[in-house]
Amino acid sequence: MRMRRGRLLLVAFAMALGLLPADCAPSTPALTWSDEFTGPAGASPDQSRWRHETGGTGWGNNELEYYTDNADNAVLDGDGHLVITVRRADPSRSCWYGACRFTSARLTTYQRFSQEYGRFEARTKLPEGAGVWPAFWLLGDDINDVGYPECGEIDIMENLGQQPRTVRGSLHGPGYYASGSYTLPGPRTLAEDFHVFAVDWSPTSVSFSVDGHIYQTRNRADGNRGWVFDHPFSILLNVAVGGDFPGPPNDATRFPQHMVVDYVRVYAPSGTATPTRP
């Protein structure tokens, strides 16, 4: 982000000196949707932007959490952040495996906002610990019509808490799966500071980046008939616990754990008018 702002300042300076014609200025994609999570401490996420998905069904992966719509699990902190918190559960809650061990939150813009193509990004500080599984992702909003994986899934950021410096980005479609990973340089972990996770999505490709560094690009031609990323997708934020993919928490995993989201922003493809759905 700093590199982009610096480049724009250089262009503006050159234009002011008459060294660069005005029509050479780079186009800036239009912001089509965002949540900056402004609001008082203790407030719920904006219900005009987000819906809670609730339950302890395992979510197709034998996960251990029960997703609630309670402020204990998703709340604004009053400093411009959304905080999703994983807690040890009241044993009176029932999950697919018996008494629930954990509660968390899963937020979606389904039936609130979806978009086809463009840039989707979030600035986020992640939780940590074995079995903790934060994610920022997109899901085809035709899922109730065509099912999964025909609707498509774009995982902008997934992190396994036992890998505190590495994130994954993935695409899922019918008969198609592609994934790559990015590891932070140096000793710092994803829980120590905020990072910007993004995809730039076009009719022909999806590029994944962390803090402006593109670490993988997947092309339509490689997906063949499994490429279903050509219709509006909605946004999800959640923190799962356990399940087949990350594995269970261990004795070293501390609770509560927090995923802190500074913002979520969506931009139209540069120079285009992108259709959205309410």
Secondary structure, 3 states (H helix, E strand, C coil): CHHHHHHHHHHHHHHHCCCCCHHHCCCCCCEEEEECCCCCCCCCCCCCCCEECCECCCCCCCCCEEECCCCCCEEECCCCCEEEEEEECCCCCEECCEECCEEECEEECCCCCEECCEEEEEEEECCCCCCEEEEEEEEECCHHHHCCCCCCEEEEEECCCCCCCEEEEEEEECCEEEEEEEECCCCCCCCCCCEEEEEEECCCEEEEEECCEEEEEEEHHHHHHHCCCCCCEEEEEEEEECCCCCCCCCCCCCCCEEEEEEEEEEECCCCCCCCEEC
